[in-house]
Amino acid sequence: MLRVPLVALVTVSVTCLNNGVGYLPELGFNSWYAIHSHLQNYVWEAGYVASDDVLNIAEFMADKGLLALGYTRINWDDCIVVGRNATGDLIPDPAAFPEGVRSVADKLHAQGYGMGWYTVRGDTTCASGPPPRIERPGSAGHELQDAKLWASWGIDYIKVSEVVGTQKVDSRIARCKKPPRYLRRHALVPPIPRRTTRAAAPKSRTPSCATP
């Protein structure tokens, strides 16, 4: 008897908007990877103006043709705020933005770039700490207020980190004995200690909790 393998072909239809969004990943520049060497204990070196350096880098990128190729984001990372004022608004680091954030955003917009900003879900950013460091605030409890402020500054893109600070974890996740891997990786919940002895494989594959 002749045996003929059968192959099932499955066609998947995908509907999307033809508006250019998501055609490429976010392309551009991140300040942390280029100018963080000017930070000492996560405080900007005396006399160094980060915004001047970033504006020069943006001009260089445009001159080399990167802007025309789609590298349109100039994104700031940590060490850009120093506290909150009496009304709770973020205070930009004057060492990085002596002329204000809006001035830098306007100059980048004039070149054709969008300007990105950085925050964390927690109370303080990654670079915060006791003196000589600065307690740089995150957005916990100020999400809407911060979003309105960023819009007034001309910010086009927000990077929200989840690596430090007081995190609000969904109660369903907090009750889990084994949280989802991506949550452990981003430190939303404490890591699970490694066992010193190898345990027998469980007979049931029923999850220990329901993930949201």
C-alpha positions in Angstrom: 0.0 0.0 0.0 1.3 3.4 -1.0 1.4 5.8 2.0 1.1 9.5 1.0 1.7 12.1 3.7 -0.9 14.7 4.0 0.0 18.3 4.7 -2.6 20.7 6.0 -2.1 24.3 4.8 -3.6 27.0 7.1 -4.0 30.5 5.8 -4.1 33.3 8.3 -5.6 36.7 7.4 -4.2 39.8 9.1 -5.9 43.2 8.9 -3.9 46.3 9.6 -4.0 50.0 8.9 -2.0 51.3 6.0 -0.9 54.4 7.9 2.9 53.7 8.3 2.6 53.1 12.1 4.8 50.2 13.2 6.4 49.8 9.8 9.8 50.1 11.4 10.9 49.9 15.0 11.6 53.2 16.8 14.9 54.4 15.3 17.0 57.2 16.7 19.3 58.1 19.6 19.3 57.4 23.3 21.2 59.7 25.6 22.3 57.0 28.0 24.5 55.2 25.6 26.4 58.2 24.4 26.8 60.8 27.2 26.5 58.8 30.4 30.3 59.0 30.8 29.7 62.7 31.8 27.9 61.5 35.0 29.8 61.2 38.2 27.8 59.3 40.8 24.9 59.9 38.4 25.4 63.7 38.7 26.4 65.7 35.6 30.0 66.9 35.6 30.5 70.6 36.4 30.4 72.7 33.3 28.9 70.0 31.1 25.6 70.8 29.4 23.9 67.6 28.3 21.3 69.3 26.1 24.0 71.1 24.1 25.8 67.8 23.4 22.6 66.1 22.4 21.6 68.9 20.0 25.1 68.6 18.4 24.6 64.9 18.0 21.2 65.4 16.4 22.7 67.8 13.9 25.5 65.3 13.1 23.0 62.6 12.5 21.0 64.8 10.1 24.2 65.7 8.3 25.1 62.1 7.9 21.7 61.2 6.4 20.4 59.2 9.3 17.4 61.5 9.8 16.4 61.0 6.2 16.7 57.2 6.7 14.1 57.3 9.5 16.3 57.8 12.6 13.8 60.4 13.9 13.9 59.9 17.7 16.1 61.8 20.1 15.4 60.1 23.4 16.5 61.2 26.8 17.2 58.6 29.5 17.8 58.9 33.3 19.3 61.9 35.2 17.0 64.5 33.7 14.8 65.5 36.7 15.8 66.6 40.2 12.6 66.7 42.1 9.0 68.1 42.2 7.9 71.6 42.9 5.2 72.7 45.4 2.4 71.7 42.9 4.0 68.3 42.2 5.3 69.1 38.8 8.6 67.5 37.8 11.7 69.8 37.9 14.1 69.3 35.0 17.7 69.0 35.9 19.1 72.5 35.3 22.6 71.1 34.6 21.1 69.2 31.6 18.5 71.8 30.5 19.7 75.3 31.5 17.3 76.8 28.9 14.5 74.5 29.8 13.1 71.4 28.2 10.7 73.1 25.8 13.6 75.0 24.2 15.4 71.8 23.4 12.3 70.1 22.1 11.5 73.0 19.8 15.1 72.9 18.4 14.8 69.2 17.7 11.3 69.6 16.1 12.7 72.3 13.9 15.2 69.8 12.5 12.5 67.2 12.0 13.1 65.0 15.1 10.7 63.9 17.8 12.0 64.2 21.4 11.6 61.3 23.9 11.6 61.3 27.7 12.3 58.8 30.4 10.4 57.9 33.6 9.8 54.9 35.8 6.6 53.3 37.3 8.1 53.6 40.8 8.9 56.5 43.1 12.5 57.0 42.1 14.5 56.3 39.0 17.4 53.9 38.5 20.1 56.5 39.1 18.6 57.8 42.3 20.2 57.4 45.7 21.6 59.2 48.8 24.1 62.0 48.4 26.2 62.5 46.4 23.5 61.1 44.2 20.2 62.9 43.6 16.7 61.5 44.5 15.2 61.7 41.0 11.5 61.1 41.1 9.5 58.5 39.1 5.9 58.8 38.1 4.2 56.7 40.7 1.0 58.5 41.8 1.7 61.3 39.3 1.0 59.6 36.0 -1.7 61.9 34.6 0.1 65.1 35.9 3.3 64.0 34.4 1.7 63.2 31.0 0.2 66.7 30.9 3.5 68.3 31.8 5.4 66.3 29.1 2.8 67.4 26.5 3.4 71.0 27.5 7.1 70.5 27.0 6.6 69.1 23.5 7.6 65.5 24.4 6.7 63.0 21.6 7.7 59.7 23.1 7.9 58.2 26.6 10.1 55.4 27.8 8.6 53.9 31.0 11.0 51.7 32.9 10.0 49.1 35.5 13.3 48.2 37.1 13.2 50.0 40.4 11.0 51.8 42.9 7.8 51.0 44.7 5.7 49.0 42.2 1.9 48.5 42.2 1.4 44.9 41.4 -2.0 43.6 40.4 -3.5 41.6 43.3 -3.9 38.5 41.1 -0.1 38.6 40.4 0.8 39.3 44.0 -1.0 36.1 45.1 0.9 33.9 42.6 3.4 31.4 43.8 5.1 31.6 40.5 4.6 34.9 38.8 5.0 35.2 35.0 8.6 35.3 33.8 8.4 38.7 32.3 7.2 40.2 35.6 10.1 38.6 37.5 12.5 39.8 34.8 11.3 43.4 35.3 11.5 43.2 39.1 7.8 43.8 39.7 7.9 41.0 42.2 10.8 39.4 44.1 12.6 36.6 42.2 12.0 33.0 43.2 14.9 31.5 45.2 16.6 28.6 43.5 16.2 25.2 45.1 19.3 23.5 46.3 17.9 20.0 45.5 16.2 18.9 42.4 12.5 18.3 43.0 10.4 15.6 41.4 8.6 16.8 38.3 4.9 17.6 39.1 2.4 15.2 37.8 0.0 17.9 36.8 0.7 20.9 34.6 -2.1 23.0 36.0 -0.7 26.5 36.6 -0.3 27.6 40.2 -2.2 30.8 39.5 -4.1 32.5 36.8 -2.2 35.3 35.1 -4.1 38.4 34.0 
